[in-house]
Amino acid sequence: MSDKLAGYLPRLSFLRATEPGSLTLARLCLEMATALDKSERMVALSLFDEADQLFASHLQTAPDAARAGLAHSLNNRAALEIGAEQWADAVDAACQAVELRRDRLARLRSEQSEAARLDLGYSQGALVLALRGAGQFGTAREICGEALVNLAVFAGKKNQQAFILLAKLICLYTELCGITGEKPDPVLLLPLAKAFYDSNQTG
């Protein structure tokens, strides 16, 4: 048992005893699973399972918090499985995270949507990596294009996280186009390039 895992156990035991079934416990399981080293993958997966079940149990009573937590858990599970090259499991988790985050984004008012849109972009990026690892290059290219459309609103904004994610997805998109023999879609890329250029000119 790693020191990192051991450090969490007293709090985990306490919450299991005092707040079983709670969102607080779900969030702790998610935090633990995400923090563990790759060598503790099976323990992390067990914690992700517990977190997923807890979040799902609150979908009726606290739908937004439960949906956000479940999507976060699935997204981080996908990242773990990508690192382990377990491509089928990574695709499954990332697909679920994308659907949950797309649904959550659709339910939010526009002034609340920026963080949710970025979250969706991360899950779409995870799905692209999982599909690429699974050899599903055409589907990966399509999802990457959808992610670029989703994140296009950030192209001219001073959002460092979104800028980095967009840059990575553009590189992935062009790579996947090369693998599949497709030409990059100028309708998709030119507005992004213009927005980045205009932002740099006025920055």
C-alpha positions in Angstrom: 0.0 0.0 0.0 1.4 3.4 -1.0 1.8 6.2 1.5 -0.6 8.3 -0.6 -3.4 5.6 -0.3 -2.7 5.1 3.4 -3.1 8.9 4.0 -6.6 8.8 2.6 -7.9 5.7 4.5 -8.8 7.3 7.8 -11.1 9.9 6.1 -12.5 7.2 3.8 -13.4 5.0 6.7 -14.9 7.9 8.6 -17.2 8.9 5.7 -18.2 5.4 5.0 -19.3 5.1 8.6 -20.9 8.5 9.0 -22.1 9.5 5.5 -22.7 6.3 3.5 -24.2 7.0 0.2 -23.3 10.7 0.2 -22.0 12.9 -2.5 -19.2 13.8 -0.1 -18.1 10.2 -0.1 -18.4 10.0 -3.8 -16.2 13.0 -4.3 -13.6 11.5 -1.9 -13.5 8.2 -3.8 -13.1 10.2 -7.1 -10.3 12.3 -5.6 -8.5 9.1 -4.3 -8.8 7.2 -7.5 -7.4 10.2 -9.5 -4.5 10.7 -7.1 -3.2 7.1 -7.1 -0.2 6.0 -9.0 -0.5 3.8 -12.1 0.9 0.9 -10.1 -2.4 1.0 -8.0 -4.6 0.9 -11.1 -6.9 -1.9 -9.8 -7.5 0.0 -6.5 -8.2 3.1 -8.5 -10.7 1.3 -10.7 -12.5 0.0 -7.6 -12.7 3.5 -6.2 -14.0 4.8 -9.5 -16.7 2.1 -9.4 -17.7 3.2 -5.9 -17.8 6.8 -6.9 -19.8 6.1 -10.1 -22.4 4.1 -8.1 -22.7 6.9 -5.5 -23.0 9.7 -8.1 -25.6 7.7 -10.0 -27.7 7.2 -6.9 -28.1 11.0 -6.7 -29.2 11.6 -10.3 -32.8 12.1 -9.2 -32.3 14.1 -6.0 -29.3 16.3 -7.0 -29.2 15.9 -10.8 -26.6 18.6 -11.8 -24.1 17.8 -9.0 -24.5 14.0 -9.7 -24.2 14.4 -13.4 -21.1 16.6 -13.1 -19.5 14.2 -10.6 -20.3 11.1 -12.6 -18.9 12.7 -15.8 -15.7 13.7 -14.0 -15.3 10.2 -12.6 -15.7 8.6 -16.1 -13.4 11.1 -17.7 -10.6 10.4 -15.2 -11.3 6.6 -15.5 -10.8 7.1 -19.3 -7.5 8.8 -18.7 -6.3 6.0 -16.4 -7.3 3.4 -19.0 -5.6 5.3 -21.8 -2.4 5.3 -19.7 -2.7 1.5 -19.4 -3.5 1.1 -23.1 -6.9 -0.5 -22.2 -8.5 1.0 -25.3 -11.9 -0.6 -25.2 -12.5 0.4 -21.6 -11.1 3.9 -22.3 -13.5 4.4 -25.2 -16.4 3.2 -23.1 -15.7 5.5 -20.2 -14.9 8.5 -22.4 -18.1 8.0 -24.5 -20.2 8.1 -21.3 -18.4 11.2 -20.1 -19.0 13.0 -23.4 -22.7 12.1 -23.4 -23.1 13.3 -19.8 -21.2 16.5 -20.3 -23.0 17.2 -23.6 -26.3 16.8 -21.8 -25.3 18.9 -18.9 -24.1 21.7 -21.2 -27.4 21.7 -23.0 -29.2 22.3 -19.7 -27.2 25.3 -18.6 -27.8 28.9 -19.4 -25.3 30.6 -21.7 -23.7 32.6 -18.9 -23.1 29.4 -16.9 -21.8 27.3 -19.8 -18.1 28.2 -20.2 -16.7 25.8 -17.6 -19.1 23.0 -18.8 -18.1 23.6 -22.4 -14.4 23.3 -21.5 -15.2 20.1 -19.5 -16.9 18.6 -22.6 -13.8 19.5 -24.6 -11.6 17.5 -22.2 -13.9 14.5 -22.5 -14.0 14.8 -26.2 -10.2 14.9 -26.2 -10.0 11.8 -24.1 -12.4 10.0 -26.5 -10.2 11.0 -29.4 -7.1 9.6 -27.8 -9.0 6.4 -26.8 -10.3 5.9 -30.3 -6.9 6.6 -31.9 -5.4 4.0 -29.6 -8.1 1.5 -30.6 -7.3 2.1 -34.2 -10.6 3.8 -35.0 -9.0 6.7 -36.8 -12.0 7.9 -38.8 -14.2 8.1 -35.8 -11.5 9.7 -33.8 -11.1 12.4 -36.6 -14.9 13.0 -36.5 -15.0 13.4 -32.7 -11.9 15.7 -32.9 -13.7 17.9 -35.4 -16.8 18.0 -33.1 -14.5 19.0 -30.2 -13.0 21.9 -32.3 -16.5 23.2 -33.1 -17.4 22.9 -29.4 -14.3 24.9 -28.3 -14.3 27.4 -31.1 -15.8 30.0 -28.8 -12.6 30.1 -26.8 -10.3 30.8 -29.8 -10.2 34.5 -29.3 -10.4 34.5 -25.5 -7.7 34.7 -23.0 -8.3 31.3 -21.5 -5.0 29.5 -21.1 -6.6 26.1 -20.5 -8.8 26.3 -23.5 -5.9 27.6 -25.7 -3.7 24.6 -24.8 -6.6 22.1 -25.3 -7.5 23.7 -28.7 -3.8 23.6 -29.8 -3.5 19.9 -28.9 -6.8 19.1 -30.6 -5.8 20.9 -33.8 -2.6 18.9 -33.9 -4.5 15.7 -33.3 -7.0 16.6 -36.0 -4.4 17.2 -38.6 -2.5 14.0 -37.6 -5.7 12.0 -37.9 -6.5 13.6 -41.3 -3.1 12.4 -42.5 -3.7 8.9 -41.2 -7.1 8.6 -42.9 -6.1 10.3 -46.1 -8.5 13.2 -45.6 -7.7 16.9 -46.1 -8.2 19.1 -43.0 -11.4 21.0 -43.4 -10.7 24.7 -44.0 -14.2 25.6 -42.8 -13.2 24.1 -39.5 -9.7 25.4 -39.1 -9.7 28.9 -40.8 -12.0 30.6 -38.3 -9.9 29.2 -35.4 -6.7 30.5 -37.0 -8.3 33.9 -37.6 -9.5 34.2 -34.1 -6.1 33.3 -32.7 -4.5 35.8 -35.0 -6.9 38.6 -34.1 -6.5 37.8 -30.4 -2.7 38.1 -30.7 -3.0 41.4 -32.6 -5.1 43.0 -29.9 -3.5 41.3 -26.9 
